[in-house]
Amino acid sequence: MVRGSRIIVTTRDKHFLISHAVLFEMCESKILNKSESLQLFCKKAFKEDAPKEGYAGGLPLALEVLGSFLCGRRISDWEDALIKIKQVPYNDILNKLRISYDMLEDEHKTIFLDIGCFFKGWYKHKVIQILENCGLHPTVGINVLIEKSLVTFAEGVIWMHDMLEEMSKTIVFQESTNDPGRRSRLWSLEDIDQVLRKNKGTEIVQGIVLKPSPSPLYKVHWDPEAFSKMGNLRLLIILCDLHLSLGLKYLSSSLKVLIWWGYPLNALPLGVQLDELVHLQMINSKVKHLWSENEYFGKLKVIDLSNSKDLRQTPNISGIPNLEELYLNDCPKLVEVHQSIRRHRKLMILSLMGCVDLKNSPNKLEMFSLKMLLLSDCSRIERLPDFGENMTSITDVNLMNCKNLLCLPNSISNLKTLSTFQDVQKSVPCPMLPFGKKFRFFPAHTTGLTLPRFVSSLSSLTVLDLSHCNLTDDSIPSDIDCLSSLESLILSGNNFVCLPTHYLANLSKLHYLELKDCLQLQSLPVLPPHVHLYGTDSDVREAGTLYPQKIWKLFESSDKEIKRI
């Protein structure tokens, strides 16, 4: 090699370059556009640039193989080949596309097949949650697949080229070409129905995902014990409305993730053993009571029964010691919170938003792991439970639109870590709330806003957020000037015409004033030089000096405590 030569290294594995500390510019090869794809395809299929009829997916490797295969063949051969390609790729295609797949570790192969058969087009965070609950390590695994160009990630969604999706399904199909009950993954309604109707499942089946159907309700005649032979079924996801004409007597004890939208029965099968279950989601179900009083699910961490129209009581969770998240949003007949919740040691999120008939709750909560208590739109609730002194983790309480709430308990002062307290009605007596390093209060978005009495006493408060409160020139709370430590004032989204400044006179530490999206604002006052104005742009007639957005440095110091209302 002579001096001045250029070396181009190509690889499907970006991590290979990183791990060998190769210090040169990396350029990711893009898929071909429509014109380029067509040109490459035609060169292979017709030995010329001019197209006839073609099939292009933007992947040069797939185009090369398909084009070479169809070169010189009759139109009828093309039509027949296109049908077969959509079903099962030819070996030449499969062998080339499998180069990177065959070199994966076993767990990464599992993740690749799960994505290809089930999760293409799903949000990445949801895929990660499901696969983690299946006992896999998807954060690392998905990154490996991205580096090897086997999957892509865009706008929060996991994607895969059509040919790679076909390859993944072909790999599973070839596990048993004639018997779907002996394949590791089932995704088509036809195969799933055949296996469950005839009770043909085996221990080979690991996952079943039935995606939404165009039919509003699909009646199936599945064997009530159809899952009894699937000893390794870890994943069952049903996302369409089904009517089980014969009921259901059994679920696989190996299930780790059970997601069944519109679950058509009143409860889980009697005496069901789900010792491995981690994630249970039955949105829009017919459930009235999930299980009997004495069921034990030692590994279960997430329960979501939102939009279950017939549910009347939260489940008994005394036998679920590791439960972390309980979602029962928009259950209109839910009237009671089971007493087993009050002392649960692991529950972190309790969400009962939109339970319009909920009235009764435990007298006292002593849940030291609870972080979020979400009760917005519980319009009949009149009182909150008392909060025990050991509730040292809670950060968020949401009481938006709790119209009948009479008062807040004095024990709310025990919530020393509370940082977000959302939308208490103005008529509700508000005791002194705790105030930690961060505090954010969302007032009702009405005119004539007055801050709760306790706010003016917060001399250490540094950030006040009154954005989108429908404030006008005359309705800014006058007691803002009592906040002597205030550094940032956020007034975005309000209806000022000419911003008054008399209330800023005593705010000697104010550095940051935000007026973003104040569409009525016509002019600005002259502000002290230490106040940086943000969010006005050029559509406001300037009367003072606008400062650059260096104020964000105020938030970058890791040792600065930002206290926010």
Secondary structure, 3 states (H helix, E strand, C coil): CCCCCCCCCCCCCHHHHHHCCCCCCCCCCCCCCHHHHHHHHHHHHCCCCCCCCCCCCCCHHHHHHHHHHHCCCCHHHHHHHHHHHHHCCCHHHHHHHHHHHHCCCHHHHHHHHHHHHHHCCCEHHHHHHHHHHCCCCHHHHHHHHHHCCCCEEECCEEECCHHHHHHHHHHHHCCCCCCHHHCCEECCHHHHHHHHHCCCCCCCCCEEEECCCCCCCEEECCCCCCCCCCCCCCEEEECCCEEECCCCCCCCCCCCEEEECCCCCCCCCCCCCCCCCCEEECCCCCCCCCCCCCCCCCCCCEEECCCCCCCCECCCCCCCCCCCEEECCCCCCCCECCHHHCCCCCCCEEECCCCCCCCECCCEECCCCCCEEECCCCCCCCCCCEECCCCCCCCEEECCCCCCCCCCCHHHHHCCCCCEEECCCCCCCCCCCCCCCCCEEECCCCCCCCCCHHHHHCCCCCEEECCCCCCCCCCCCHHHHHCCCCCEEECCCCCCCECCCHHHCCCCCCCEEECCCCCCCCECCCCCCCCEEECCHHHCECCCCCCCHHHHHHHCCCCCCCCEC
